[in-house]
Amino acid sequence: MMTHQQVLATYEAMQALTARMLVAAGNAEWDELETLEQQIARHAQRLKDNEEKVVLESAGRLRKVELIKQMLEDDRKIRDLAMPWMAQLSKLINSTGTERRLANAYSV
């Protein structure tokens, strides 16, 4: 079971990781972004398994909301940075598939 301090510390850690993800996305470090995302997923699972048993006082709830808002804002920025890369990757994958189909059709 987690204490209220551990819950808040976990949200703080997740927010710090999200900020690092934003930097990684800005630098097109996609492997680093994935690694950080996995770390956040572990924290989220820990909260999912333990947080409902913890009651936060008013200041703790406000801090939790603030951290979640920061994470959501960073997530939006990360998506804005990642979408062009993902579109380019999708285009490349589709192009490769088209080339393969043409090669198979014309036995090249």
Phi and psi restraints in degrees (range 20) as a CNS / XPLOR table:
assign (resid 1 and name C) (resid 2 and name N)
       (resid 2 and name CA) (resid 2 and name C) 1.0 -96.0 20.0 2
assign (resid 2 and name N) (resid 2 and name CA)
       (resid 2 and name C) (resid 3 and name N) 1.0 149.8 20.0 2
assign (resid 2 and name C) (resid 3 and name N)
       (resid 3 and name CA) (resid 3 and name C) 1.0 -88.9 20.0 2
assign (resid 3 and name N) (resid 3 and name CA)
       (resid 3 and name C) (resid 4 and name N) 1.0 169.2 20.0 2
assign (resid 3 and name C) (resid 4 and name N)
       (resid 4 and name CA) (resid 4 and name C) 1.0 -64.9 20.0 2
assign (resid 4 and name N) (resid 4 and name CA)
       (resid 4 and name C) (resid 5 and name N) 1.0 -31.6 20.0 2
assign (resid 4 and name C) (resid 5 and name N)
       (resid 5 and name CA) (resid 5 and name C) 1.0 -66.5 20.0 2
assign (resid 5 and name N) (resid 5 and name CA)
       (resid 5 and name C) (resid 6 and name N) 1.0 -38.9 20.0 2
assign (resid 5 and name C) (resid 6 and name N)
       (resid 6 and name CA) (resid 6 and name C) 1.0 -67.8 20.0 2
assign (resid 6 and name N) (resid 6 and name CA)
       (resid 6 and name C) (resid 7 and name N) 1.0 -37.1 20.0 2
assign (resid 6 and name C) (resid 7 and name N)
       (resid 7 and name CA) (resid 7 and name C) 1.0 -62.0 20.0 2
assign (resid 7 and name N) (resid 7 and name CA)
       (resid 7 and name C) (resid 8 and name N) 1.0 -50.1 20.0 2
assign (resid 7 and name C) (resid 8 and name N)
       (resid 8 and name CA) (resid 8 and name C) 1.0 -64.7 20.0 2
assign (resid 8 and name N) (resid 8 and name CA)
       (resid 8 and name C) (resid 9 and name N) 1.0 -38.5 20.0 2
assign (resid 8 and name C) (resid 9 and name N)
       (resid 9 and name CA) (resid 9 and name C) 1.0 -63.1 20.0 2
assign (resid 9 and name N) (resid 9 and name CA)
       (resid 9 and name C) (resid 10 and name N) 1.0 -35.8 20.0 2
assign (resid 9 and name C) (resid 10 and name N)
       (resid 10 and name CA) (resid 10 and name C) 1.0 -67.7 20.0 2
assign (resid 10 and name N) (resid 10 and name CA)
       (resid 10 and name C) (resid 11 and name N) 1.0 -42.8 20.0 2
assign (resid 10 and name C) (resid 11 and name N)
       (resid 11 and name CA) (resid 11 and name C) 1.0 -63.7 20.0 2
assign (resid 11 and name N) (resid 11 and name CA)
       (resid 11 and name C) (resid 12 and name N) 1.0 -38.8 20.0 2
assign (resid 11 and name C) (resid 12 and name N)
       (resid 12 and name CA) (resid 12 and name C) 1.0 -61.6 20.0 2
assign (resid 12 and name N) (resid 12 and name CA)
       (resid 12 and name C) (resid 13 and name N) 1.0 -44.3 20.0 2
assign (resid 12 and name C) (resid 13 and name N)
       (resid 13 and name CA) (resid 13 and name C) 1.0 -63.3 20.0 2
assign (resid 13 and name N) (resid 13 and name CA)
       (resid 13 and name C) (resid 14 and name N) 1.0 -41.4 20.0 2
assign (resid 13 and name C) (resid 14 and name N)
       (resid 14 and name CA) (resid 14 and name C) 1.0 -64.2 20.0 2
assign (resid 14 and name N) (resid 14 and name CA)
       (resid 14 and name C) (resid 15 and name N) 1.0 -39.9 20.0 2
assign (resid 14 and name C) (resid 15 and name N)
       (resid 15 and name CA) (resid 15 and name C) 1.0 -65.7 20.0 2
assign (resid 15 and name N) (resid 15 and name CA)
       (resid 15 and name C) (resid 16 and name N) 1.0 -40.4 20.0 2
assign (resid 15 and name C) (resid 16 and name N)
       (resid 16 and name CA) (resid 16 and name C) 1.0 -63.9 20.0 2
assign (resid 16 and name N) (resid 16 and name CA)
       (resid 16 and name C) (resid 17 and name N) 1.0 -40.4 20.0 2
assign (resid 16 and name C) (resid 17 and name N)
       (resid 17 and name CA) (resid 17 and name C) 1.0 -65.6 20.0 2
assign (resid 17 and name N) (resid 17 and name CA)
       (resid 17 and name C) (resid 18 and name N) 1.0 -38.6 20.0 2
assign (resid 17 and name C) (resid 18 and name N)
       (resid 18 and name CA) (resid 18 and name C) 1.0 -64.0 20.0 2
assign (resid 18 and name N) (resid 18 and name CA)
       (resid 18 and name C) (resid 19 and name N) 1.0 -39.2 20.0 2
assign (resid 18 and name C) (resid 19 and name N)
       (resid 19 and name CA) (resid 19 and name C) 1.0 -63.2 20.0 2
assign (resid 19 and name N) (resid 19 and name CA)
       (resid 19 and name C) (resid 20 and name N) 1.0 -39.9 20.0 2
assign (resid 19 and name C) (resid 20 and name N)
       (resid 20 and name CA) (resid 20 and name C) 1.0 -66.8 20.0 2
assign (resid 20 and name N) (resid 20 and name CA)
       (resid 20 and name C) (resid 21 and name N) 1.0 -34.8 20.0 2
assign (resid 20 and name C) (resid 21 and name N)
       (resid 21 and name CA) (resid 21 and name C) 1.0 -62.9 20.0 2
assign (resid 21 and name N) (resid 21 and name CA)
       (resid 21 and name C) (resid 22 and name N) 1.0 -38.9 20.0 2
assign (resid 21 and name C) (resid 22 and name N)
       (resid 22 and name CA) (resid 22 and name C) 1.0 -62.7 20.0 2
assign (resid 22 and name N) (resid 22 and name CA)
       (resid 22 and name C) (resid 23 and name N) 1.0 -42.4 20.0 2
assign (resid 22 and name C) (resid 23 and name N)
       (resid 23 and name CA) (resid 23 and name C) 1.0 -63.6 20.0 2
assign (resid 23 and name N) (resid 23 and name CA)
       (resid 23 and name C) (resid 24 and name N) 1.0 -45.0 20.0 2
assign (resid 23 and name C) (resid 24 and name N)
       (resid 24 and name CA) (resid 24 and name C) 1.0 -60.3 20.0 2
assign (resid 24 and name N) (resid 24 and name CA)
       (resid 24 and name C) (resid 25 and name N) 1.0 -43.4 20.0 2
assign (resid 24 and name C) (resid 25 and name N)
       (resid 25 and name CA) (resid 25 and name C) 1.0 -64.6 20.0 2
assign (resid 25 and name N) (resid 25 and name CA)
       (resid 25 and name C) (resid 26 and name N) 1.0 -40.4 20.0 2
assign (resid 25 and name C) (resid 26 and name N)
       (resid 26 and name CA) (resid 26 and name C) 1.0 -62.7 20.0 2
assign (resid 26 and name N) (resid 26 and name CA)
       (resid 26 and name C) (resid 27 and name N) 1.0 -28.1 20.0 2
assign (resid 26 and name C) (resid 27 and name N)
       (resid 27 and name CA) (resid 27 and name C) 1.0 -97.8 20.0 2
assign (resid 27 and name N) (resid 27 and name CA)
       (resid 27 and name C) (resid 28 and name N) 1.0 8.2 20.0 2
assign (resid 27 and name C) (resid 28 and name N)
       (resid 28 and name CA) (resid 28 and name C) 1.0 55.6 20.0 2
assign (resid 28 and name N) (resid 28 and name CA)
       (resid 28 and name C) (resid 29 and name N) 1.0 37.3 20.0 2
assign (resid 28 and name C) (resid 29 and name N)
       (resid 29 and name CA) (resid 29 and name C) 1.0 -95.9 20.0 2
assign (resid 29 and name N) (resid 29 and name CA)
       (resid 29 and name C) (resid 30 and name N) 1.0 77.9 20.0 2
assign (resid 29 and name C) (resid 30 and name N)
       (resid 30 and name CA) (resid 30 and name C) 1.0 -70.4 20.0 2
assign (resid 30 and name N) (resid 30 and name CA)
       (resid 30 and name C) (resid 31 and name N) 1.0 -32.7 20.0 2
assign (resid 30 and name C) (resid 31 and name N)
       (resid 31 and name CA) (resid 31 and name C) 1.0 -66.6 20.0 2
assign (resid 31 and name N) (resid 31 and name CA)
       (resid 31 and name C) (resid 32 and name N) 1.0 -41.8 20.0 2
assign (resid 31 and name C) (resid 32 and name N)
       (resid 32 and name CA) (resid 32 and name C) 1.0 -63.3 20.0 2
assign (resid 32 and name N) (resid 32 and name CA)
       (resid 32 and name C) (resid 33 and name N) 1.0 -40.6 20.0 2
assign (resid 32 and name C) (resid 33 and name N)
       (resid 33 and name CA) (resid 33 and name C) 1.0 -58.6 20.0 2
assign (resid 33 and name N) (resid 33 and name CA)
       (resid 33 and name C) (resid 34 and name N) 1.0 -43.9 20.0 2
assign (resid 33 and name C) (resid 34 and name N)
       (resid 34 and name CA) (resid 34 and name C) 1.0 -65.5 20.0 2
assign (resid 34 and name N) (resid 34 and name CA)
       (resid 34 and name C) (resid 35 and name N) 1.0 -41.8 20.0 2
assign (resid 34 and name C) (resid 35 and name N)
       (resid 35 and name CA) (resid 35 and name C) 1.0 -60.0 20.0 2
assign (resid 35 and name N) (resid 35 and name CA)
       (resid 35 and name C) (resid 36 and name N) 1.0 -45.6 20.0 2
assign (resid 35 and name C) (resid 36 and name N)
       (resid 36 and name CA) (resid 36 and name C) 1.0 -65.1 20.0 2
assign (resid 36 and name N) (resid 36 and name CA)
       (resid 36 and name C) (resid 37 and name N) 1.0 -38.4 20.0 2
assign (resid 36 and name C) (resid 37 and name N)
       (resid 37 and name CA) (resid 37 and name C) 1.0 -62.2 20.0 2
assign (resid 37 and name N) (resid 37 and name CA)
       (resid 37 and name C) (resid 38 and name N) 1.0 -38.6 20.0 2
assign (resid 37 and name C) (resid 38 and name N)
       (resid 38 and name CA) (resid 38 and name C) 1.0 -65.2 20.0 2
assign (resid 38 and name N) (resid 38 and name CA)
       (resid 38 and name C) (resid 39 and name N) 1.0 -37.8 20.0 2
assign (resid 38 and name C) (resid 39 and name N)
       (resid 39 and name CA) (resid 39 and name C) 1.0 -64.3 20.0 2
assign (resid 39 and name N) (resid 39 and name CA)
       (resid 39 and name C) (resid 40 and name N) 1.0 -42.1 20.0 2
assign (resid 39 and name C) (resid 40 and name N)
       (resid 40 and name CA) (resid 40 and name C) 1.0 -63.1 20.0 2
assign (resid 40 and name N) (resid 40 and name CA)
       (resid 40 and name C) (resid 41 and name N) 1.0 -40.2 20.0 2
assign (resid 40 and name C) (resid 41 and name N)
       (resid 41 and name CA) (resid 41 and name C) 1.0 -60.7 20.0 2
assign (resid 41 and name N) (resid 41 and name CA)
       (resid 41 and name C) (resid 42 and name N) 1.0 -38.7 20.0 2
assign (resid 41 and name C) (resid 42 and name N)
       (resid 42 and name CA) (resid 42 and name C) 1.0 -64.6 20.0 2
assign (resid 42 and name N) (resid 42 and name CA)
       (resid 42 and name C) (resid 43 and name N) 1.0 -42.7 20.0 2
assign (resid 42 and name C) (resid 43 and name N)
       (resid 43 and name CA) (resid 43 and name C) 1.0 -62.6 20.0 2
assign (resid 43 and name N) (resid 43 and name CA)
       (resid 43 and name C) (resid 44 and name N) 1.0 -43.5 20.0 2
assign (resid 43 and name C) (resid 44 and name N)
       (resid 44 and name CA) (resid 44 and name C) 1.0 -61.9 20.0 2
assign (resid 44 and name N) (resid 44 and name CA)
       (resid 44 and name C) (resid 45 and name N) 1.0 -40.1 20.0 2
assign (resid 44 and name C) (resid 45 and name N)
       (resid 45 and name CA) (resid 45 and name C) 1.0 -64.8 20.0 2
assign (resid 45 and name N) (resid 45 and name CA)
       (resid 45 and name C) (resid 46 and name N) 1.0 -40.3 20.0 2
assign (resid 45 and name C) (resid 46 and name N)
       (resid 46 and name CA) (resid 46 and name C) 1.0 -61.0 20.0 2
assign (resid 46 and name N) (resid 46 and name CA)
       (resid 46 and name C) (resid 47 and name N) 1.0 -43.1 20.0 2
assign (resid 46 and name C) (resid 47 and name N)
       (resid 47 and name CA) (resid 47 and name C) 1.0 -64.7 20.0 2
assign (resid 47 and name N) (resid 47 and name CA)
       (resid 47 and name C) (resid 48 and name N) 1.0 -43.1 20.0 2
assign (resid 47 and name C) (resid 48 and name N)
       (resid 48 and name CA) (resid 48 and name C) 1.0 -58.9 20.0 2
assign (resid 48 and name N) (resid 48 and name CA)
       (resid 48 and name C) (resid 49 and name N) 1.0 -39.6 20.0 2
assign (resid 48 and name C) (resid 49 and name N)
       (resid 49 and name CA) (resid 49 and name C) 1.0 -75.3 20.0 2
assign (resid 49 and name N) (resid 49 and name CA)
       (resid 49 and name C) (resid 50 and name N) 1.0 -24.5 20.0 2
assign (resid 49 and name C) (resid 50 and name N)
       (resid 50 and name CA) (resid 50 and name C) 1.0 -128.1 20.0 2
assign (resid 50 and name N) (resid 50 and name CA)
       (resid 50 and name C) (resid 51 and name N) 1.0 -21.2 20.0 2
assign (resid 50 and name C) (resid 51 and name N)
       (resid 51 and name CA) (resid 51 and name C) 1.0 -67.8 20.0 2
assign (resid 51 and name N) (resid 51 and name CA)
       (resid 51 and name C) (resid 52 and name N) 1.0 -33.3 20.0 2
assign (resid 51 and name C) (resid 52 and name N)
       (resid 52 and name CA) (resid 52 and name C) 1.0 -62.9 20.0 2
assign (resid 52 and name N) (resid 52 and name CA)
       (resid 52 and name C) (resid 53 and name N) 1.0 -18.9 20.0 2
assign (resid 52 and name C) (resid 53 and name N)
       (resid 53 and name CA) (resid 53 and name C) 1.0 -85.4 20.0 2
assign (resid 53 and name N) (resid 53 and name CA)
       (resid 53 and name C) (resid 54 and name N) 1.0 -6.2 20.0 2
assign (resid 53 and name C) (resid 54 and name N)
       (resid 54 and name CA) (resid 54 and name C) 1.0 -105.4 20.0 2
assign (resid 54 and name N) (resid 54 and name CA)
       (resid 54 and name C) (resid 55 and name N) 1.0 131.2 20.0 2
assign (resid 54 and name C) (resid 55 and name N)
       (resid 55 and name CA) (resid 55 and name C) 1.0 -104.8 20.0 2
assign (resid 55 and name N) (resid 55 and name CA)
       (resid 55 and name C) (resid 56 and name N) 1.0 120.5 20.0 2
assign (resid 55 and name C) (resid 56 and name N)
       (resid 56 and name CA) (resid 56 and name C) 1.0 -92.5 20.0 2
assign (resid 56 and name N) (resid 56 and name CA)
       (resid 56 and name C) (resid 57 and name N) 1.0 141.2 20.0 2
assign (resid 56 and name C) (resid 57 and name N)
       (resid 57 and name CA) (resid 57 and name C) 1.0 -72.8 20.0 2
assign (resid 57 and name N) (resid 57 and name CA)
       (resid 57 and name C) (resid 58 and name N) 1.0 173.0 20.0 2
assign (resid 57 and name C) (resid 58 and name N)
       (resid 58 and name CA) (resid 58 and name C) 1.0 -54.1 20.0 2
assign (resid 58 and name N) (resid 58 and name CA)
       (resid 58 and name C) (resid 59 and name N) 1.0 -48.8 20.0 2
assign (resid 58 and name C) (resid 59 and name N)
       (resid 59 and name CA) (resid 59 and name C) 1.0 -63.7 20.0 2
assign (resid 59 and name N) (resid 59 and name CA)
       (resid 59 and name C) (resid 60 and name N) 1.0 -37.5 20.0 2
assign (resid 59 and name C) (resid 60 and name N)
       (resid 60 and name CA) (resid 60 and name C) 1.0 -65.9 20.0 2
assign (resid 60 and name N) (resid 60 and name CA)
       (resid 60 and name C) (resid 61 and name N) 1.0 -41.3 20.0 2
assign (resid 60 and name C) (resid 61 and name N)
       (resid 61 and name CA) (resid 61 and name C) 1.0 -64.0 20.0 2
assign (resid 61 and name N) (resid 61 and name CA)
       (resid 61 and name C) (resid 62 and name N) 1.0 -42.0 20.0 2
assign (resid 61 and name C) (resid 62 and name N)
       (resid 62 and name CA) (resid 62 and name C) 1.0 -63.0 20.0 2
assign (resid 62 and name N) (resid 62 and name CA)
       (resid 62 and name C) (resid 63 and name N) 1.0 -40.9 20.0 2
assign (resid 62 and name C) (resid 63 and name N)
       (resid 63 and name CA) (resid 63 and name C) 1.0 -65.7 20.0 2
assign (resid 63 and name N) (resid 63 and name CA)
       (resid 63 and name C) (resid 64 and name N) 1.0 -40.8 20.0 2
assign (resid 63 and name C) (resid 64 and name N)
       (resid 64 and name CA) (resid 64 and name C) 1.0 -60.0 20.0 2
assign (resid 64 and name N) (resid 64 and name CA)
       (resid 64 and name C) (resid 65 and name N) 1.0 -45.5 20.0 2
assign (resid 64 and name C) (resid 65 and name N)
       (resid 65 and name CA) (resid 65 and name C) 1.0 -62.5 20.0 2
assign (resid 65 and name N) (resid 65 and name CA)
       (resid 65 and name C) (resid 66 and name N) 1.0 -42.7 20.0 2
assign (resid 65 and name C) (resid 66 and name N)
       (resid 66 and name CA) (resid 66 and name C) 1.0 -60.3 20.0 2
assign (resid 66 and name N) (resid 66 and name CA)
       (resid 66 and name C) (resid 67 and name N) 1.0 -44.6 20.0 2
assign (resid 66 and name C) (resid 67 and name N)
       (resid 67 and name CA) (resid 67 and name C) 1.0 -64.8 20.0 2
assign (resid 67 and name N) (resid 67 and name CA)
       (resid 67 and name C) (resid 68 and name N) 1.0 -42.0 20.0 2
assign (resid 67 and name C) (resid 68 and name N)
       (resid 68 and name CA) (resid 68 and name C) 1.0 -63.4 20.0 2
assign (resid 68 and name N) (resid 68 and name CA)
       (resid 68 and name C) (resid 69 and name N) 1.0 -41.9 20.0 2
assign (resid 68 and name C) (resid 69 and name N)
       (resid 69 and name CA) (resid 69 and name C) 1.0 -61.5 20.0 2
assign (resid 69 and name N) (resid 69 and name CA)
       (resid 69 and name C) (resid 70 and name N) 1.0 -41.2 20.0 2
assign (resid 69 and name C) (resid 70 and name N)
       (resid 70 and name CA) (resid 70 and name C) 1.0 -63.7 20.0 2
assign (resid 70 and name N) (resid 70 and name CA)
       (resid 70 and name C) (resid 71 and name N) 1.0 -42.3 20.0 2
assign (resid 70 and name C) (resid 71 and name N)
       (resid 71 and name CA) (resid 71 and name C) 1.0 -63.8 20.0 2
assign (resid 71 and name N) (resid 71 and name CA)
       (resid 71 and name C) (resid 72 and name N) 1.0 -41.1 20.0 2
assign (resid 71 and name C) (resid 72 and name N)
       (resid 72 and name CA) (resid 72 and name C) 1.0 -65.7 20.0 2
assign (resid 72 and name N) (resid 72 and name CA)
       (resid 72 and name C) (resid 73 and name N) 1.0 -38.7 20.0 2
assign (resid 72 and name C) (resid 73 and name N)
       (resid 73 and name CA) (resid 73 and name C) 1.0 -65.5 20.0 2
assign (resid 73 and name N) (resid 73 and name CA)
       (resid 73 and name C) (resid 74 and name N) 1.0 -45.0 20.0 2
assign (resid 73 and name C) (resid 74 and name N)
       (resid 74 and name CA) (resid 74 and name C) 1.0 -62.5 20.0 2
assign (resid 74 and name N) (resid 74 and name CA)
       (resid 74 and name C) (resid 75 and name N) 1.0 -40.3 20.0 2
assign (resid 74 and name C) (resid 75 and name N)
       (resid 75 and name CA) (resid 75 and name C) 1.0 -60.8 20.0 2
assign (resid 75 and name N) (resid 75 and name CA)
       (resid 75 and name C) (resid 76 and name N) 1.0 -41.5 20.0 2
assign (resid 75 and name C) (resid 76 and name N)
       (resid 76 and name CA) (resid 76 and name C) 1.0 -61.3 20.0 2
assign (resid 76 and name N) (resid 76 and name CA)
       (resid 76 and name C) (resid 77 and name N) 1.0 -43.7 20.0 2
assign (resid 76 and name C) (resid 77 and name N)
       (resid 77 and name CA) (resid 77 and name C) 1.0 -66.0 20.0 2
assign (resid 77 and name N) (resid 77 and name CA)
       (resid 77 and name C) (resid 78 and name N) 1.0 -38.7 20.0 2
assign (resid 77 and name C) (resid 78 and name N)
       (resid 78 and name CA) (resid 78 and name C) 1.0 -62.8 20.0 2
assign (resid 78 and name N) (resid 78 and name CA)
       (resid 78 and name C) (resid 79 and name N) 1.0 -45.5 20.0 2
assign (resid 78 and name C) (resid 79 and name N)
       (resid 79 and name CA) (resid 79 and name C) 1.0 -61.1 20.0 2
assign (resid 79 and name N) (resid 79 and name CA)
       (resid 79 and name C) (resid 80 and name N) 1.0 -40.7 20.0 2
assign (resid 79 and name C) (resid 80 and name N)
       (resid 80 and name CA) (resid 80 and name C) 1.0 -60.4 20.0 2
assign (resid 80 and name N) (resid 80 and name CA)
       (resid 80 and name C) (resid 81 and name N) 1.0 -37.2 20.0 2
assign (resid 80 and name C) (resid 81 and name N)
       (resid 81 and name CA) (resid 81 and name C) 1.0 -76.7 20.0 2
assign (resid 81 and name N) (resid 81 and name CA)
       (resid 81 and name C) (resid 82 and name N) 1.0 -35.0 20.0 2
assign (resid 81 and name C) (resid 82 and name N)
       (resid 82 and name CA) (resid 82 and name C) 1.0 -81.7 20.0 2
assign (resid 82 and name N) (resid 82 and name CA)
       (resid 82 and name C) (resid 83 and name N) 1.0 -27.9 20.0 2
assign (resid 82 and name C) (resid 83 and name N)
       (resid 83 and name CA) (resid 83 and name C) 1.0 -59.0 20.0 2
assign (resid 83 and name N) (resid 83 and name CA)
       (resid 83 and name C) (resid 84 and name N) 1.0 -45.6 20.0 2
assign (resid 83 and name C) (resid 84 and name N)
       (resid 84 and name CA) (resid 84 and name C) 1.0 -60.8 20.0 2
assign (resid 84 and name N) (resid 84 and name CA)
       (resid 84 and name C) (resid 85 and name N) 1.0 -39.9 20.0 2
assign (resid 84 and name C) (resid 85 and name N)
       (resid 85 and name CA) (resid 85 and name C) 1.0 -64.8 20.0 2
assign (resid 85 and name N) (resid 85 and name CA)
       (resid 85 and name C) (resid 86 and name N) 1.0 -42.6 20.0 2
assign (resid 85 and name C) (resid 86 and name N)
       (resid 86 and name CA) (resid 86 and name C) 1.0 -65.6 20.0 2
assign (resid 86 and name N) (resid 86 and name CA)
       (resid 86 and name C) (resid 87 and name N) 1.0 -37.7 20.0 2
assign (resid 86 and name C) (resid 87 and name N)
       (resid 87 and name CA) (resid 87 and name C) 1.0 -65.4 20.0 2
assign (resid 87 and name N) (resid 87 and name CA)
       (resid 87 and name C) (resid 88 and name N) 1.0 -40.9 20.0 2
assign (resid 87 and name C) (resid 88 and name N)
       (resid 88 and name CA) (resid 88 and name C) 1.0 -64.4 20.0 2
assign (resid 88 and name N) (resid 88 and name CA)
       (resid 88 and name C) (resid 89 and name N) 1.0 -43.1 20.0 2
assign (resid 88 and name C) (resid 89 and name N)
       (resid 89 and name CA) (resid 89 and name C) 1.0 -62.7 20.0 2
assign (resid 89 and name N) (resid 89 and name CA)
       (resid 89 and name C) (resid 90 and name N) 1.0 -43.8 20.0 2
assign (resid 89 and name C) (resid 90 and name N)
       (resid 90 and name CA) (resid 90 and name C) 1.0 -61.1 20.0 2
assign (resid 90 and name N) (resid 90 and name CA)
       (resid 90 and name C) (resid 91 and name N) 1.0 -42.9 20.0 2
assign (resid 90 and name C) (resid 91 and name N)
       (resid 91 and name CA) (resid 91 and name C) 1.0 -61.7 20.0 2
assign (resid 91 and name N) (resid 91 and name CA)
       (resid 91 and name C) (resid 92 and name N) 1.0 -43.0 20.0 2
assign (resid 91 and name C) (resid 92 and name N)
       (resid 92 and name CA) (resid 92 and name C) 1.0 -63.6 20.0 2
assign (resid 92 and name N) (resid 92 and name CA)
       (resid 92 and name C) (resid 93 and name N) 1.0 -44.2 20.0 2
assign (resid 92 and name C) (resid 93 and name N)
       (resid 93 and name CA) (resid 93 and name C) 1.0 -62.8 20.0 2
assign (resid 93 and name N) (resid 93 and name CA)
       (resid 93 and name C) (resid 94 and name N) 1.0 -44.5 20.0 2
assign (resid 93 and name C) (resid 94 and name N)
       (resid 94 and name CA) (resid 94 and name C) 1.0 -64.4 20.0 2
assign (resid 94 and name N) (resid 94 and name CA)
       (resid 94 and name C) (resid 95 and name N) 1.0 -40.0 20.0 2
assign (resid 94 and name C) (resid 95 and name N)
       (resid 95 and name CA) (resid 95 and name C) 1.0 -63.4 20.0 2
assign (resid 95 and name N) (resid 95 and name CA)
       (resid 95 and name C) (resid 96 and name N) 1.0 -43.4 20.0 2
assign (resid 95 and name C) (resid 96 and name N)
       (resid 96 and name CA) (resid 96 and name C) 1.0 -63.2 20.0 2
assign (resid 96 and name N) (resid 96 and name CA)
       (resid 96 and name C) (resid 97 and name N) 1.0 -40.1 20.0 2
assign (resid 96 and name C) (resid 97 and name N)
       (resid 97 and name CA) (resid 97 and name C) 1.0 -64.3 20.0 2
assign (resid 97 and name N) (resid 97 and name CA)
       (resid 97 and name C) (resid 98 and name N) 1.0 -40.5 20.0 2
assign (resid 97 and name C) (resid 98 and name N)
       (resid 98 and name CA) (resid 98 and name C) 1.0 -65.0 20.0 2
assign (resid 98 and name N) (resid 98 and name CA)
       (resid 98 and name C) (resid 99 and name N) 1.0 -44.3 20.0 2
assign (resid 98 and name C) (resid 99 and name N)
       (resid 99 and name CA) (resid 99 and name C) 1.0 -59.4 20.0 2
assign (resid 99 and name N) (resid 99 and name CA)
       (resid 99 and name C) (resid 100 and name N) 1.0 -42.7 20.0 2
assign (resid 99 and name C) (resid 100 and name N)
       (resid 100 and name CA) (resid 100 and name C) 1.0 -63.4 20.0 2
assign (resid 100 and name N) (resid 100 and name CA)
       (resid 100 and name C) (resid 101 and name N) 1.0 -43.8 20.0 2
assign (resid 100 and name C) (resid 101 and name N)
       (resid 101 and name CA) (resid 101 and name C) 1.0 -63.5 20.0 2
assign (resid 101 and name N) (resid 101 and name CA)
       (resid 101 and name C) (resid 102 and name N) 1.0 -40.4 20.0 2
assign (resid 101 and name C) (resid 102 and name N)
       (resid 102 and name CA) (resid 102 and name C) 1.0 -65.6 20.0 2
assign (resid 102 and name N) (resid 102 and name CA)
       (resid 102 and name C) (resid 103 and name N) 1.0 -43.2 20.0 2
assign (resid 102 and name C) (resid 103 and name N)
       (resid 103 and name CA) (resid 103 and name C) 1.0 -61.8 20.0 2
assign (resid 103 and name N) (resid 103 and name CA)
       (resid 103 and name C) (resid 104 and name N) 1.0 -42.4 20.0 2
assign (resid 103 and name C) (resid 104 and name N)
       (resid 104 and name CA) (resid 104 and name C) 1.0 -66.7 20.0 2
assign (resid 104 and name N) (resid 104 and name CA)
       (resid 104 and name C) (resid 105 and name N) 1.0 -38.3 20.0 2
assign (resid 104 and name C) (resid 105 and name N)
       (resid 105 and name CA) (resid 105 and name C) 1.0 -67.7 20.0 2
assign (resid 105 and name N) (resid 105 and name CA)
       (resid 105 and name C) (resid 106 and name N) 1.0 -36.0 20.0 2
assign (resid 105 and name C) (resid 106 and name N)
       (resid 106 and name CA) (resid 106 and name C) 1.0 -105.5 20.0 2
assign (resid 106 and name N) (resid 106 and name CA)
       (resid 106 and name C) (resid 107 and name N) 1.0 11.4 20.0 2
assign (resid 106 and name C) (resid 107 and name N)
       (resid 107 and name CA) (resid 107 and name C) 1.0 48.0 20.0 2
assign (resid 107 and name N) (resid 107 and name CA)
       (resid 107 and name C) (resid 108 and name N) 1.0 49.0 20.0 2
